[in-house]
Amino acid sequence: MDIEKLENGNYNILGYKGNKTEIEIHYKIEDGFVESVSLYAGSELSQQRKKNIEKIIIPSGIKKIKDDAFKIFFNLKQFYNTFDK
């Protein structure tokens, strides 16, 4: 995951660099918590990989999902928070 540390010490998820078709975002990262998700951000290569993602699991503690977070997830079939699991 590409992450950005926010001024309040928490994090924003910017992108995904892996090759998996299923990703799970964890609520706690290093010394803070994931506050927001904006997965559309990132390099061309990262964007190409995101086109293969079929399932995303987001923890229920996330406060904000950016408007264009899933803009190019063409093959996304399942999306739910961990409360739904």
N, C-alpha and C positions, 0 to 999 in steps of 0.2 A: 504494500500500500504506500502511496505517496501521502504524506501528512504535512499539515501546516500547523505550527503552534500559534495559538491566538494570544492576544494581549492578556487575557485573564488566566492563562496557564493551561487551558484546555486545548482541544485539537479539532481541526477540520480535515476530513478525508478528501483528498484532492483527486486521487487516481488509483488505478490498479495496474500492476505490472506483470502479474502472473499469467499462467496459461490455463487455469482451471475454468470449468464451466459453471461452477458453484462457488460463491464467495460469501463469507460470513464476516461482518464487521464487528469487532469487539468494542465494548463500551469503555473499557479501561486500556489506556496506552501509556506506557512509561510512567510518568509522574502526574498524569492528568486523565481527563475523561474526553471521549469523543462527543462534541457538542453539535456538530453539523456535518453534512455530507454533500459534496459537490463533485461527484465522480466524473462529470463530463470534462473537467479540467485535465490537462496533461498533454503529452506529446502525441504525435501522429501514431507512433508505434503502440503507445498505451491505448489510444482510441481504437486501433484495429483489433487489439486483443479483447477489448470490451464488447465488441460485436459478437463474440462467441459465448458470452455469459448467458446462462439459461436461468439461474436461480440466485437471488440475493437475500441474505438474512441480515436484518438490521436490528440492533438492540432497542428495546422500548424506551430507553433513557435518552435517545437522540432528541434534541430540541428542534432541529431544523434540517429539512432536506431542501436544498436549493432547487429553484424552478426547473433548471435544465439538467439536473443531476443524472437523469437516465435517458438523455436525448438520443444517443446512438446505440442503445441496447436493443437491437433489432430482434434478437432471438430470446429475449427475456420471457420466460413462461411462468415463473413463480417469484413473488416478492412478498415477504412478510416480516414482521418484527418478531423478536424472540418470545414475546408474550403470546403470539399465535401458535407457537411450536407445540 
